[in-house]
Amino acid sequence: MVVVAGPTASGKSALALTLAEAFDGIVINADSMQVYDALCILTSRPSAADEARAPHRLYGVLPAAETCSAARWRALAVDEITAAHDAGRLPIVTGGTGLYIRALIEGLAPIPEIDEAIRQRARALHATLGGPAFHDRLAALDGEMAARLSPGDSQRMIRAFEVIEATGRSLAEWHRLPAAAGGLAQPALSLVLSPPREALYAACDGRFAAMIEAGALDEVRALDSLGLDSAAPVMKALGVRPLRRHLTGESSLGQAIAAAQQATRNYAKRQVTWFHHQIARAVVYDRRYSPEMAPDIIAVTSRFLLTE
């Protein structure tokens, strides 16, 4: 298996596609937003032309109203990896959701399945109290997780709250336990793109401007028409909140674009930090992917496949 990881706008999808063409591979999505059938533009889903060049899996496979946890994605990814091997093809897992990639390679904490009624109560309480008050409520139950999370991180706060409510144990405590679902048996070559910050930020800004030109505002209008819960994961996709504020007249388009670009740069910075510390023994490339890098990366991948 090959894993292509890195921050947003680093060229992961292009590299994964290059490898898929070179090694008869299948590209398997590891981006938590690209699994949903909404927001093709804002999540930078592969184009129809890209998908015609090589098989792509786990893109747009879930309705926007659903929640895709790391455990759910991992089960889907394992099925696709197995299917690729059965077909004699190389699975190439690519995406920027570090938690998904770690869950696949190392396994998952043994957290019990949370009853849906508890999950609904946690979401309803957050909707009633709002972020800061809900954060205070979480702090009273689970000070360790509250200290790690900001009041604006609704999805993770709700997850921490439902786990402590259902199990009586902090989510942090569960994560310290040995993995219940072990890592994959087959070896994995991890390729990480880690461009210099200035180049990465410029790429983030340019890509979001291109998204606006491609129709991102219409995507957000269509998303709003679905009437989803504001806590739904897809509503947290980069760019959705500032563009919604523009559509409701709360900001100009210029302000919305600037806010979305800033949020994207902040997210990319967090991703860079995460991948530097969480993926061991990775082959790291300190620039955005470009076609002239292909021969070297193909050679590295060939050596891996021959020795493993």
N, C-alpha and C positions, 0 to 999 in steps of 0.2 A: 504494500500500500504506500502511496505517496500522499503527503499532507502539504498543501501550499497555504501558508498563513501569513498574516501581516495586517497592518492597519488599513482602514478604508482609503481608497484612491492610490494604493501602492502597486496596482497592476496584477493582483492575484488571479483574476478571472482570465486575463490574457495569457499568463504563464500556464495556468492549468489547461487551457485549451491547446496551447503549443505542445505540452507534454502528452495530452490525449491523442493528438494527431501523430506524434512521434512514436508512441508506444501502444497504439491501439487501446486507448484508455477510455474510461467512462468518468465524467466529471460529476462528483457528488457534493451537493451544497451543504456547507456548514455555517450559514449565515442565518441568524434567528429571525430576520425580517423577510428574507427571500423565500422562506417556506410558505408564506401566505400568498393567496391569489390576487391580492390587491397591491397597488403601489409598485408596478413594474419599473416605472421611471425613477421614483425616489429611492428605491432600494438597489438600483443598478443591476437589475436582473439581466442575464445574458440575452442577447437579441436572437431573433429567429434565425438570422444568418449564422450566428455562433452555434446555435443548437443544431443547425444543418451540417456543421463541420464535424461534430462529435456528439455522442449521446450525453445528455445532461439529466440528472436525477435530483429529486427533492426540491425543485423550484416550483413555487406556486401550487403546492399539493394540498394545502389546508385552507379552509375558509377563514376570512379575516376575523370572524367572531370567535374562533377557537383560540386556545392557548397551547403553545408548543413548549413544553418543558424540556430540559436537557435530557431527562430520561426518555421522554417520548421521541425526541429527535434521535437519540442514540439507537433506540430499537429500530427506527426506520433506516438509519444509516447502516447498521449491521446487516439488515436484510439486503440493502443495495450492494454492499461490499461482497456479501456472499454470492449474490446473483452475478456480479461482475466476474468473480473468480470462476463460478460455474460456467460462464460463457468464455472463459479463457482470456479475459480482458483485465487490464490494470485499473484498479480503483484509485481515483485521484480526488481526494477530499479537499475542498477549498472553501475558505470563508474567514471572516474576522471575529466570529463569536468564540472567544477563547475558552469559555466554559464548556461549550459543545465539544471542542477538540480535545480538551483535557478529559472530559467524560468518556470519549471514545477510546483514547489511548490508555488512560489509567484506570477507568472504571468510575463508579458512582458511590457516594456515601449511602449507607443503608437506611435512608429515611422512609418510614412507612407511607403508604398511600394515604393522602389526606381526604377525609370524607368531604363530598361536594357541599354538604350543608355548612360545614365549617368554612370552606372556601368562600361560599356566597356571603356568609355573615361578615367575614373579614373585609370583603370588597364593599359591602354595604356600609360597614362602620367607617371605612376610609372615605366613602362618598359623603357620609353625613358629617364627619368631623373635619375633613380637610387634612392636608399634609402635616402641618405643624402639630395640631392636636393629636392626630393619629400617631405621630412620632413620639409624643409624650406618653401616650397609652402603651406603645410598644416598649418604651424605656422602662416603664413600671414592671413589665413582665420579663423583658430580655434586654438588660442593660448592655450586654456585650454587642449584640447585633445593632441596637439603636446607636451605639457609639460609632459603628462602622458606616452607618447609612445616613444620608441627608434627608430632611423632610420632603424634598422634591423627588426622591427616588421611590415613587409609589409602588412599582411592581415588586421590588425587593423587600420593601417594608411589609407589604401584604403577605408575601411569602414567609418572611420571618415570623409574622404574627400568627399565621395559620398553623405553622409548625409548632410553636410554643403552646398554642391553644390545644392542639390535637394530641401532642405527645408529652407535654410538660418539660421538654428539653429544648435548649437553645439550638437554633440552626447551626451555630458555630460549633457546638458540641457534637452534633451529628457529623459535621464535616471533618472533625478530627478522628472519627472512627475509621477503621480499615474499610476499604471499598467492598461493597457486597457484590456488585457486578464488576468482575475483574476486567483488566484491559484486554485488548485483542491479542490473540496468540501470534498472529503474523507480524513480522517486522515492518516498521514504518520508517520511511525516509521523510524527515520534516525539513521543508524549505521555507525559510522566513524572509520576507521582504521587509527591510527596515530602512527606508530612505532618510536622508537628513531632514531635519524638521522644517527648514525653510522651503525645500522642494516639495515636501509632503503637504504643507499648508497651502502652498500655491496650487497644488493639484486638487486639493479639497475645494478651494474657492472656485476654481475654474470648472470643476465637475458640477457643482451645484448651479452655477450660472447656466451651464448647458442643460441641466434638468429643467430649469424654468423655460428655456427656449423649446424644449421637447414636449412640454405640456404638463408639468408637475402640478400646476394650480388646478387643472381639470381633474387630475387624479385625487387631489384632496377634496374637491367638491363631491366626487363620486363616493369617496370614503365617508364623508359626512352624511350622505344620503342613506347609508346603511343603518344609521341610528345606533352605533355601537356604544357600549359602556366606555367611558373615558379612561377606565383603568385597563382596557384591553391592550395587550402588548403591541399590536400593530399601530395603535394610536400614539405610541411613543417613538415611532420611527423618526429618524433625523429629518427635520424639515416640516413635519406635520404640524406641530404646534405653532410655529411662527407663521406658516402659510394660512392656517385656520384663523389666526388673529387678523391677518390681512383681509381675509374673506369676510370677516364680520365687521370690518371697518375700524378695528382697534389700532392698526398700524398701516403705514404705506408699504408698497411692494418693496421699495428699497430697504426699509427697515426690516422687513421680514427676511429678505435675502441675507442681509448682514447678520441677523440673529441666527439664521440657519447655518451660515458659513462658520460663525463663531462656535456654535454647538458641535459642528462636524470637526473642527480643528481640535476642540477639547476632547472629543471622543477618540480621535486618532492618537492624541497624546497618551490617553489612558491605554489604548491598545498597544502602543509601542512599549510602554512600561510593562504591561502584562506579559507580552510575548518574550521580552528579554528575561523575565524571571521564571516563567512557567513551563516553557518547552525546552527540555534538556536535550543536549546533543544535536541541536538543529544546525543545518547549514544556513548561515545568515548572509544575505546580500544587502549591502548598505546603500542601495539606491532603488528607485522605482524600476519595475520590469520594463525592458525595452527589447526589441527583437535581436539586437546584437548580443544580448546576454544568452540567447538560446543555445548556441553550441556548447558553452561551458556547462550550463545546467543540464542539458541532455547528456553530456559526458558523465557528470556526477550521478545522474539517475541510472545510466547504463551500468556504471560500476556497482551501484547498490544492487541492481537487479541480478547482476552476474554473481555477486558474492553472497547474496542472501537466498 
